[in-house]
Amino acid sequence: MSPRRGKDWEAFKAEHAGKLIVTLDEMNDAEDLARAVRRDPIAAKYLFKGEAEVSFSWEWPVGRCKARADWVTSVDGRLTLVGLKTARDCRPFQFGAAAARLGYHLQWAWYQDGWREAHGTDTAPRMVEIVVESEAPHSVIVYTIPDDVLEQGRGEYQDLLIQYQECQRSGDWHGPADVEQVLTLPSWVYGADDDLSDLGLEGIR
């Protein structure tokens, strides 16, 4: 495969403008992930029928807002917004930690509230996330997002909107810290003293 640089690459991109360019390995990986998701009986229940990549927008005091649901369907008579994410580890505790770190709970609440605003309804859609592991054999878990997770995400994104409005009003787009900080490293960086002595480095501090 030719490297993704240089005149030939630029000419190839121009020739296929507007298209997603992937390698054969990337395409094969994507097909493996899709097969794994489709084989899962719980995921298949949500994917049996519906509409993909549904965009919607709404107006809030902060301005025009938008979102795009991966999949919209109706299951057991209830409208459901379905997301699809890959993860290194889809198990509940591990994915929950990743979701908190990456702010997925803000996204779920944003989508749910935005859908209600965009469609003028008081009925909240069910939020579901299909998670598939990126490495073979591509284990799959389907998560229903509960109200407490949505409430946490809602509170956090609303705080961010307030901060955004204040920055707009004042013109001061400050960073995450207003004063000089002392750098800290994660705890796993620091080894025990006997580890240093084993290396003959106990005098180095």
Contacts in CASP RR format, 6 or more apart in sequence:
PFRMAT RR
TARGET T0000
AUTHOR 0000-0000-0000
METHOD contacts of the structure
MODEL  1
MSPRRGKDWEAFKAEHAGKLIVTLDEMNDAEDLARAVRRDPIAAKYLFKG
EAEVSFSWEWPVGRCKARADWVTSVDGRLTLVGLKTARDCRPFQFGAAAA
RLGYHLQWAWYQDGWREAHGTDTAPRMVEIVVESEAPHSVIVYTIPDDVL
EQGRGEYQDLLIQYQECQRSGDWHGPADVEQVLTLPSWVYGADDDLSDLG
LEGIR
1 23 0 8 1.000
1 24 0 8 1.000
2 8 0 8 1.000
2 9 0 8 1.000
2 12 0 8 1.000
3 9 0 8 1.000
12 21 0 8 1.000
13 21 0 8 1.000
22 30 0 8 1.000
32 136 0 8 1.000
32 138 0 8 1.000
33 86 0 8 1.000
33 132 0 8 1.000
33 134 0 8 1.000
33 138 0 8 1.000
36 132 0 8 1.000
36 137 0 8 1.000
36 138 0 8 1.000
36 139 0 8 1.000
36 140 0 8 1.000
37 43 0 8 1.000
37 47 0 8 1.000
37 84 0 8 1.000
37 130 0 8 1.000
37 132 0 8 1.000
37 138 0 8 1.000
37 140 0 8 1.000
38 44 0 8 1.000
38 47 0 8 1.000
39 140 0 8 1.000
40 130 0 8 1.000
40 140 0 8 1.000
40 142 0 8 1.000
42 140 0 8 1.000
42 142 0 8 1.000
43 130 0 8 1.000
43 140 0 8 1.000
43 142 0 8 1.000
45 75 0 8 1.000
46 71 0 8 1.000
46 73 0 8 1.000
46 75 0 8 1.000
46 80 0 8 1.000
46 82 0 8 1.000
46 128 0 8 1.000
46 130 0 8 1.000
46 142 0 8 1.000
47 71 0 8 1.000
47 73 0 8 1.000
47 82 0 8 1.000
47 130 0 8 1.000
48 73 0 8 1.000
49 73 0 8 1.000
50 71 0 8 1.000
50 72 0 8 1.000
50 73 0 8 1.000
50 74 0 8 1.000
51 71 0 8 1.000
51 72 0 8 1.000
51 73 0 8 1.000
52 70 0 8 1.000
52 71 0 8 1.000
53 68 0 8 1.000
53 69 0 8 1.000
53 70 0 8 1.000
54 68 0 8 1.000
54 69 0 8 1.000
54 71 0 8 1.000
54 72 0 8 1.000
55 66 0 8 1.000
55 67 0 8 1.000
55 68 0 8 1.000
56 66 0 8 1.000
56 67 0 8 1.000
56 68 0 8 1.000
56 69 0 8 1.000
56 114 0 8 1.000
56 115 0 8 1.000
56 118 0 8 1.000
56 119 0 8 1.000
57 64 0 8 1.000
57 65 0 8 1.000
57 66 0 8 1.000
57 67 0 8 1.000
57 118 0 8 1.000
58 64 0 8 1.000
58 65 0 8 1.000
58 66 0 8 1.000
58 114 0 8 1.000
58 117 0 8 1.000
58 118 0 8 1.000
59 65 0 8 1.000
59 117 0 8 1.000
60 117 0 8 1.000
60 161 0 8 1.000
61 165 0 8 1.000
62 161 0 8 1.000
62 164 0 8 1.000
62 165 0 8 1.000
62 168 0 8 1.000
65 114 0 8 1.000
65 117 0 8 1.000
67 110 0 8 1.000
67 111 0 8 1.000
67 114 0 8 1.000
67 115 0 8 1.000
69 81 0 8 1.000
69 82 0 8 1.000
69 83 0 8 1.000
69 111 0 8 1.000
69 115 0 8 1.000
70 82 0 8 1.000
70 83 0 8 1.000
70 84 0 8 1.000
71 81 0 8 1.000
71 82 0 8 1.000
71 83 0 8 1.000
71 84 0 8 1.000
72 79 0 8 1.000
72 80 0 8 1.000
72 81 0 8 1.000
72 82 0 8 1.000
73 79 0 8 1.000
73 80 0 8 1.000
73 82 0 8 1.000
74 80 0 8 1.000
75 126 0 8 1.000
78 125 0 8 1.000
78 126 0 8 1.000
79 123 0 8 1.000
79 125 0 8 1.000
79 126 0 8 1.000
80 125 0 8 1.000
80 126 0 8 1.000
80 127 0 8 1.000
80 128 0 8 1.000
81 111 0 8 1.000
81 112 0 8 1.000
81 115 0 8 1.000
81 125 0 8 1.000
81 126 0 8 1.000
81 127 0 8 1.000
81 128 0 8 1.000
82 128 0 8 1.000
82 129 0 8 1.000
82 130 0 8 1.000
83 128 0 8 1.000
83 129 0 8 1.000
83 130 0 8 1.000
84 129 0 8 1.000
84 130 0 8 1.000
84 131 0 8 1.000
84 132 0 8 1.000
85 104 0 8 1.000
85 129 0 8 1.000
85 130 0 8 1.000
85 131 0 8 1.000
85 132 0 8 1.000
86 131 0 8 1.000
86 132 0 8 1.000
86 133 0 8 1.000
86 134 0 8 1.000
87 94 0 8 1.000
87 95 0 8 1.000
87 98 0 8 1.000
87 131 0 8 1.000
87 132 0 8 1.000
87 133 0 8 1.000
87 134 0 8 1.000
88 94 0 8 1.000
88 98 0 8 1.000
88 133 0 8 1.000
88 134 0 8 1.000
88 135 0 8 1.000
89 95 0 8 1.000
89 98 0 8 1.000
89 133 0 8 1.000
90 131 0 8 1.000
90 132 0 8 1.000
90 133 0 8 1.000
90 139 0 8 1.000
90 140 0 8 1.000
90 141 0 8 1.000
91 141 0 8 1.000
92 141 0 8 1.000
92 143 0 8 1.000
95 131 0 8 1.000
95 141 0 8 1.000
95 143 0 8 1.000
98 104 0 8 1.000
99 105 0 8 1.000
103 153 0 8 1.000
103 156 0 8 1.000
104 129 0 8 1.000
105 145 0 8 1.000
105 149 0 8 1.000
105 150 0 8 1.000
105 152 0 8 1.000
105 153 0 8 1.000
105 156 0 8 1.000
106 153 0 8 1.000
106 156 0 8 1.000
106 157 0 8 1.000
106 160 0 8 1.000
108 127 0 8 1.000
108 129 0 8 1.000
108 145 0 8 1.000
108 149 0 8 1.000
108 150 0 8 1.000
108 153 0 8 1.000
109 150 0 8 1.000
109 151 0 8 1.000
109 152 0 8 1.000
109 153 0 8 1.000
109 154 0 8 1.000
109 155 0 8 1.000
109 157 0 8 1.000
110 157 0 8 1.000
111 127 0 8 1.000
112 124 0 8 1.000
112 125 0 8 1.000
112 127 0 8 1.000
112 150 0 8 1.000
113 154 0 8 1.000
115 121 0 8 1.000
115 124 0 8 1.000
115 125 0 8 1.000
116 122 0 8 1.000
116 123 0 8 1.000
116 124 0 8 1.000
116 125 0 8 1.000
126 144 0 8 1.000
127 144 0 8 1.000
127 145 0 8 1.000
127 150 0 8 1.000
128 142 0 8 1.000
128 143 0 8 1.000
128 144 0 8 1.000
128 145 0 8 1.000
129 142 0 8 1.000
129 143 0 8 1.000
129 145 0 8 1.000
130 140 0 8 1.000
130 141 0 8 1.000
130 142 0 8 1.000
130 143 0 8 1.000
131 140 0 8 1.000
131 141 0 8 1.000
131 142 0 8 1.000
131 143 0 8 1.000
132 138 0 8 1.000
132 139 0 8 1.000
132 140 0 8 1.000
133 139 0 8 1.000
133 140 0 8 1.000
167 173 0 8 1.000
167 174 0 8 1.000
193 202 0 8 1.000
196 202 0 8 1.000
196 203 0 8 1.000
196 204 0 8 1.000
END
